[in-house]
Amino acid sequence: MLVERVVELSSEPQKLWCAIGDTERCIRALERAVEISPSYAAAVLTLGSVEYQRNRKAKGRRLLLSLVSVVDDAPDGTEIIDAAGDFLIQRGEYADGLELYRAAVLRFPDVAVFHQGRGCCAAHEVSFAEAVAASRRALAIEPDNQKFVNDLGWCLAQSGALQEALATLERAVAMDPADELARENLRLCNLKIVKRRRKKAG
């Protein structure tokens, strides 16, 4: 059945066009699936993502935001919300991603990746206080998560809290010396510190 084939691809909606030749038929099948069952989260995710790709952002945004209210707290439900957030981040739709993650953390306050996503989007929206607070919350839930340590360090550096950022990023690198992103964030943080010192000296 076409709808089932479409929804199989919902975890990677950006590949939808290549996977199915008849685009219009595919979209009609998705629309029908969502019309029949608005709580069919995988279909909602896929259709919402497709609408963004068709430059119908208002409809896509409405569909993706609806996921917060239709999914339950089972792992696959929260993964679908996070997949929607990842999609928005990859497209640079940080304002929409921030709205999605803000709603998600209200409904699921103990899901660390939602706080992480909120922190990422908030930082890109230059809301650094919110980014740092969200990153701290994610790390409080999963204190041994090296990626969250790195994310907090990056947010701290962006906010200008360079000494705390330095200590946090050094910890991230120590936790996983092979993490190139953490090493790069640490390098950039050190550059910021040098520039600040030079500015003060000059």
C-alpha angles and dihedrals in degrees: 000000000000096000091054091049090050094050091049085069095050094106089063105031093164088071094054096101094055096043098056123041100202101065099176093048089048092052092047089052091051092048090050092049092052092044091054095043116017088181092059090115099188091054092045090052093049096045092045090052091048091052090056089052089051089053091249093127098159092057093041092049092050091051096048093046089052089064091077091064099039103048126076127222095268113123094252090052095053090042090058091053090049090048088055090050092048090051091053092047092050089053092048092244091140098155091055091043090052091052090049094050093044089056091044095054090050091056098034106028094166097056105103098199090061091058089045091052091047090052093050094049093043091053091051088050088053092245093133099165090056091044093054093045092050092047091050090051093051090051092047089058094046106022095173096052105118093196090057090050089053092047092051091050091051092049091048091051091050090050092053097249089128102163093052089042090053093052092045094049092046087055091049091052091046090052092052115010090182093062102110093188092055091048091049092048089051091050092050091047090054089050090053090051092050091049092049092051092049091049091052092046092049 
